[in-house]
Amino acid sequence: MSVNQKKETFTPEEEALIEVVYREYLADQTTQSSDEEVKDAINAVWGESFKLTPEVIICESPLDCKKRAKKDGFSELAEYWSMWYVSYASMYDFADRIGLQMNQENLTMFLNWVKCCPYVTFNKDRVYVSKKPTSIVFNDDGQLHNEEGKSAEFADGWGIYSINGVGVDEQIVMSPSSQTIKQIQGEDNEEVKRIRIERYGWKRFLDEISAELMDERQNDIDGVKEFLFKGDEMVALMCICNSTGKEFVLEVPPETRTCQQAQAWLSNGFSERTISSS
């Protein structure tokens, strides 16, 4: 099968292999490669790209890479997070296993790179490469996620904080109630802003910005009570499930005036059933 051919369906065995490969790659994220494997992976890429063999310095974490590079007098190196490309590696690996024709040399080089080098900071002559995390936490969708600590932690204690795959800072995870309204409203990243408010507590946030209740209704489609609030420059729709008491809050355009308009905007006008009550 050539790379330009299409495979319309999978056999039952191939469908089962999808889960196998997926689980293999998740489990491999804390499996440490040997120093020789790391150097071989880097040398293969550098040989292809620069036609030379670089000096390789193996470090405990991405932060350790940066510290050691700075200590050695390198303050402006390029950096690359290979661990973000694990999903691509698993996809290509699966395609190879089911018989799609691949450039085996390039495939092997890429898979070894992703497997052995989760993070590098480098120039063409020198590479600082981090070992893999010693612990890593995913949600059910395979996203980095931990509401109680680091989602990925390295041997020296440095780590990454993430909520449902979105990178956040330590405060948002470990002490969300210590955030200030100024911090939340000044957040430029909309995904992070939403998480900031969720961790802070929507009710507390709406109370502290003196939000005004603009509209409310019982939405029998979703089985929820809906409340539309306005505060400062934001308008938000809060939905509370009648059976579970679970709350969902989503920001909507500032010109929104009714719960129905909010639901219509959230569903692009297709449906009033936008927020699940389950």
N, C-alpha and C positions, 0 to 999 in steps of 0.2 A: 504494500500500500504506500503510495507516495504522499508527501506532506500536503499536496493539493487535493487529494481525494477526500471525500466526506464519508464519515461513518455514521449512518442514520440511527442505528440501534446497537445496544450492547447485549451480549449474551448474558445469561444468569451468572456465569462465572466471572465475567468482566464487571458486572454490577457489584458483585460481592468483593471484588478486588479494590473497588473505589474506597470502601470503608477500611480495608486492610492497609492500603497505602496511606490514607489519611491518619490512621492511628499510629502507624510506624513513624511518620514525620512528627506528629505531636510528641510521641515518647522520646524521640531523638533529640529534642531541644535541650535536654540537660545531660546528654551523653557526650563526654569530653573526648575530643580527638587527640591523638598523640602529637607530640611536637613535630615528628617526621611527617605525619599526614598534613599538618597545618602548613609546613614549609613546602611540601610538594604541591599543595593546592595553590599557594601563592606563586611559586616558581612557574607553574604552568601558565597562569594568567599573565604574569610579567614577561615570560618568554614570548608569548603570543603578542602582547601589546607593546613591549619596549625592547624586546630582543636582549634582555639582560636578566641577571639573577640579583635580586635586591637583598639587603640585610634585613632579616626578620627578627623582631623583638616581640616575644609572646608575653602578654600582660594579663592581669587578673580580671579586668573589667574595662569598658570603654573609658571611664574616668581615669583609670590607671594608665591607659594608653595616652591620654592627653597630658597627664601629669609627667609621665616619663619623656614624652616628646618635648614638652616645654623645658624640662630639666636638661635635655640634650641640646637645647638651643633651637628647636623647631617649633615655632609658634603659629605658623600659617600653613598647615598641611591640609590636604583634601581629606574627606572622610566619607565612609560608605557603610550603610547598615544592611548587611546581607540578610539578617534575620527577618527583615520585612518581606523577603522574597521567597520564604519557605513554601508558601502556597503555590508559587509558580514552579518551584522545583518538584513538588509532589505531583503537579499536573503533568509536567514533562516526563517524569519518571513513570507515571501511570500510562501515558501515551506510548512510551517505549515498550513497556511490558505487554501491552496488547497488540504490538506489532506494527505501529506506525513507523514508517521509515524516518530515521533521524540522522543528523550528522553526529555520529557516535563520539568523535573527538571533542566537538564543542559541547555535547551533552554531558560527557564525563567531566569536562573541565568545570562546567557550571554547577553540576550537582556536588562535586567535591568542594568547590568554593563556598557554596551555601552551607554545606555540612560542617566545614572546618573553620570558617571565618565569619562569625556573627557580626563583627564590627572591625573595621580597619580605619586608621588614619595614616596618611602616606604621602610620599613623593615617589618619583620613579626609582630612587636608589635605596629607600628605606621604608619599611612597613611595620607599624605597630599594630598588632592584632590581638583582640580580646578573646579569652576563653569563653565558653558558653556559660549561661547562667547556671547556678547550682540548684535553683528552684524556680519554677514558673507555674503560673496559675491561669487557666483558661475558663471562659464561660462555656455553656453548652454549644455555642456556635463557633467555638474554636478561636475566640477573640481573647486577647490579653485582658484579664479582668480580676480585680480583687478589691473588695470594699473594706477590707480590714488590714491591709498591708501592701507590700510591694507585689506587683504582678510578675515581675522578674527580678531576681536577686542574684548578684554575683559573689564570688568567693571573698572579696574584700568588703562586702557589706553594701556596696553601691547597688542601686537598682532603679527600676522603672515603676511608676505608678500609672495605672490605667483603669478606666471604667468602660466596659463594653467596647474595648478596642481603641478608645480615645485616650491619648496621653494627657495626664493631668499632673499637678504638683502634689507634694506630700501633704500640704495643709488640707486640700480638698478631700483626701482619703482619710487621714489620721485625725484631723480636728476640724471637720467642716463647719461646726457651729462657731468657730472663732473667726470665720470670714466676716468681713464688713460689707455693708450695703455698697460702699464706694468701690470695693474690690469687685463685687459681682457686676455692678452696672458698668464698670470700666473695662470688663472683659471683652476683647475684640473678637475672639473666636466664638461663633454662635453655639457650636456643639459643647465647648467647654463651659460657656455661660449657662446653658441649660443644665448641665451636670452640676455646676456650682449651686444653682438654685435648688435643684432636687436634693442635693446633699445638705444644704442649709435648711431646707424645709419650705415648701411653697407657701403654706399658711403663714409661717413666721415672716417670710419675705414680703408677702402681700400686706400683712399687718404693718410692717415697718416702713413700707413706702406709702402707707395710708391709701391703699388701693380702694377705688370706688366700685361698688357693685352696679354694673350697667344693665344686666339682664340675667334672667334665670328661667329654667324650664325643666320639665320632666321629659326626657327623650325615651320613649317606649321602644324605639328601634334597638337601642343599645342597652336599655334597662338601667340608665344612669340619670342622675341629677346633674344638670349643667349650670355653671355659673360663669358669667363673663365679667372680668375685672379690668379696670383701667387704673394705672398708676404711673405718674411721671410720663415717660414716652413709650410705655409698653402696654399692650393689651393682651390678656391671657384668658384662655378657656379652661376652666377647671371642671372635671367630670368625676363624680363619685358614684361608684357601683352600689346599687341598692342592696345587693345580696352579700357582698364581701367587705364593703366599706373602703375598698382600694381607691386611691386617688390618682388621677392622671391630669397633668397640666401641660398645655402647649401654648406657646406664644403665637399670636396671630397678628395680621397687619393693624397698624394703629387706627385706621379708619373703620374697623369693624365695630358694629353697634349692637348686634344681636347674636345669641347662641347659634341660631340657624345660619347666619352669615359666616360665623366662625367655622362651623362644621362643613359648610359648602366650600369654603376656601381650603380647608385641610384636605378635602377629598377632590380638589380640582373641579368641583361642581357635579361630580358623578353620584355622590351618595351622602346621606346624613350619617351613615355608619362608619365612623372614622376611628374611634378609640374603643378598643376591645374592653369588655367588662369582665373578661375571664381572668 
